[in-house]
Amino acid sequence: MVQAAVDTYGTIDILVNNAGICVLEDFDAPDYAVRDRHIDINIKGVWNVTHAVLPHMIEKKDGRIVVMSSVTGYMVADPGEAAYAMTKAALIGFTRAMAREVADHNIRVNAICPGYVRTPLVEGMAKQSDPENPERAIQAIADAVPLKRLAHPEEVGELAAFLASDESSYITGTQIVIDGAARCRRPRPWDSNIQEKERSRGPVLFYPVNDLSLNTSGSVAACKVVNVGAGYQVEVARDGVLESGSCHCKLQSCLHILAVHEAAD
């Protein structure tokens, strides 16, 4: 493939390592097929193509390499994403090491860390999470992003074009996040993300599931998912027991059904 590009165009100026997969699977799966597939495509694929292209860039003392990583692994992660998170986080280390190694040859290497982008990969993840209604999962993800939408593929492409252009001539060895500020969404006990509602059995608190580390008093409570997506919320009952919940995520290790509630007087 690389030689065909050189034979056709005479040289290679830019490499964008964009190929990747994400398959959700519990960590305790009986075999390593999904893990190995992630490693083969997400890590070895980037390594092998870069290794094939690099001599042509070194020969002419110029080149730009863009690595498609992710916020997953580097900044966030969800249940079932161990293989994906591991491989995407590894690309950050690869980017930094390569940037240092080839800087003397005037070759720049940077990584892009997208959040959720409306691509076939994300649509496939949505089908895994909510087979009956994938659009519900996608909309819930969008609702949890401060900009209230997923990224368009073209927006990520424009960032890659910038990193491959002369306008970014002094940028190398770094990673740029493009996620609509989703990483900045951090619910707190005193903000509007926790709503206290008076019920006949006393107040019921709504805790976003990504804030389960809240130091709340009380016992584990029965709960059910009332909004599926990156901003899952659970309805807390006063029964003091843990139920299986009704999360649309099919992962056995799913944490979306957990919640705590303040102890009743």
N, C-alpha and C positions, 0 to 999 in steps of 0.2 A: 504493500500500500504506500509506504513512504517513498520507495524508489519510483513507483508510478507517478507520484506527485512531482518528484524531482525531474523525471524524464519529461513530464508534460509542461511544467512551469519553470524549470531550470533551477529552482531553489525553494527553500521553505523559510518563510519569515516568521510565521506565527503558528503556534500549536495551542489548541484549546482542548484540554482533556475533559470531555463532556460526558462520555459514556458512563453509565452507572445503573445500579438496580437497588431496590428496597423491597424486601419480602419480610413481612411480619411473622415472627415465630417465637414461641416461648423458649427461654434459655435452656430448659431441661428437655428439649426435643430428643428423641431416641437416636438420632444420627446427626452427622455434621454436614450434610449436603448443602443446606442453606448457608451455613457459615462459610463453607469452602467456596461456594458460588460468589458470595460477596467479596471474598478475598481475591478470587481470580479476576473478577471484573473491576471492582472498585479500586483495588490496590495494584495488583499485577498488571492490569490493563494500562493504568497510568504510568507505571514504571517502564513497561515494555515499549510503549509508543514513544515516551520521552527518550528512552535509551536509543531508539532507532533514529529519532529526529536530531538529537543533540549534535552528532558529528558534523552535520551539514551547517548548523548554526555556528559551531566552533570554528569551522573552516573559514567562514566569512566574517567572524568576530561580530556577530549581531543576531539577535533573536528575542522573541517574547513568548513566554509560556504561561498559559492561564490554566489553573487546576480548579475544577468544580468540586468543592467540598460541600459543607452544609453547616447550618447552625446545630444540627443534630450531632451529638458526640462532642463537639467543641464547646457548646454552650448549654444545650438542653438534650433531653432524651425522654422517650416514653416506653412503657412496657412493650416487649416484643421487638424492640429495635436494637438489641445488643450487637448483632452482626453489622447492621448498617451504621450504627453509631461508632463502633470500633474502627471500621474501615474509613469512614469519613473524617474522623479525628486524626487518623494516621496521615491523611493527606496534608494536614496542617504542618506536621513535622517534616514531611517530604518537601513541601514548598519551601520552608525555611532553610533546610539543609541544601537543597538544590540552588536556591538563590545565592547562598554563600559560596558554593562550589563553582558556579559558572559566572560570577560577577566579573572576574578578570577577562572574560571573553565578551563583555558587553551584552550579556544575555540576562534578561530580567524574568523573574518567576514570581507570580502572585496567585493567590487563591480567592475564590468567591464563595461565600457562605450564604446561600439562599435560605429563606424560610420556606413556607408553602407557596409553590408556584403551580398554576393550573396547567399541568402537564399530564400525559398518559400515566406517568409513574404515580403521581398523587391520586389520580382517578382510580388507579389500581389499588392503592392503599385504602381508599374510601370504600371500594367494593369489598375488601377484606374486612374492614371494620364494621360496615353496615350493609350486608349483601342485599337486604330488602329495599333499601333506599339510600344509595351512595350519595345522592345530592344532599341529603339531610346531613351527612357527615361533613361534606365540603362546606355547606353553609354554616355549620356550627364552627368549623375552623375559621372561616372568614369573620364570624361574629366576635371571635376572641382576639382578632388582630385590631390594634388601634385604628388603622386605616379602613377597617371593615371590608376587606377584600383580600383575595389571594393575588400574588404578583402575576403579571403577564409574562410569558416567556421572552417577549421582545425586550422587556425591561432588564432582564438578566443579560440578554444578548448585548444590549447597549453598554452595560458595565464591562462585559468582556471586551467589547470593541475599544472602550476607553483604555483598559489595561494593556491592550495590544497596540495602542497608538503612541505617537511621539508626545502627546499631551501628558502622558504619565511617565515620562522618561526618568524621573527620580524616584519612582515607586517600585520597590522590589522587596521580596521576602516577607510580605504581609498578607493578611486576609481581610476582605471587606465584606461586611454583613449587609444583606439586602433582604429585609424581612418585614417591612412596614411597621417597625418598632415593636414587633411581637415580643421580643426578648425583654422589653422594658415593662411589660405588663406584670406587675407583682402585687396582687391583692393584699391588703392589710386589714387587721381586725377593726380598725376605726374608720375605714372608708366605706363607700356605698356598695362595695361588692358583697358585703355581709348585711343582709336585711333581716331585721327581727320582726316577726309577725306574731300578733297575738292570736292564739287559738284557745279553744276551750280547755285544753290540757296544759296550757301555759305557752310561753314563747317558743317558737321554732326558728332555729337559726339556719341560714343557708351558707355553706362554706364552699367556695370554689375548690375543686379537688386538688389543684396545684398549690394549695396553701394548707395542706393537711398537717404541716409542721407547726401550726399555731399552738401555742401553749395554752390550751383551753382546759378548764377544769371539767370533771365529769367522766362518764363512762362511754365506752363504745356503743354506738346506737344503731338501731335498724334504720335503713335508708333505702331510697330508690333514686335512680337517675331521672332527672326531670329535663335535662338539656344535654344532648350528646354533642361532643366536639372538644376542641382544645380547651374550652372554658367550662368543662363539665361542672354541673352543680348537683348536689344531692339533697334530697328532702329528709330531714332528720326527724325520727320519731322518738318517743319517750320510753321505749320498751327496754332499753338497756341491753339489747342483744344485737348481734351482727347477722344480717340476712344476706342472701346471695345477690340481691339487687336485680336490676333489669337493664344493665348496660348493654349496648349494642355491640361493643367490642367483644370478640370471640376468644380473646386470650385468657388462658387460665390464670395468669399472674396479674390480671388487670386490677388496678387499684381504684378504679373509678367508682366502686361501690362503697368505699370506706368513708366514714365521717365520725366526728365526735360531737357531743352536745354538752352543754352546761348542766351540771347536776341540778335536779329539781329540789326545791326547798323542802 
